Amino acid sequence: MKNTLNLAILSLSKINPQHIQLFFIVLALTMFVLGAGAPDDGGGITKR
């Protein structure tokens, strides 16, 4: 258990803050592209 905890702490300490920023930038751009390509809502008024 102690070795697992030490390994987790060691792997977390190796994470570069720039990698986290890059991940969030890519995530934001992906969400923007998906949102821009989403179809418009018709406003809820339907013709019969």
MOPE-V98836 format. One line per field, one symbol per residue. phi: phi as a letter, one per 30 degrees, with the letter a starting at -180 (. if undefined). A space follows every 10 residues. Layout:
BEGIN
phi: ???
END
This chain:
BEGIN
phi: .ddddddddd ddddddeddd dddddddddd ddddddcddd ddjicccc
END
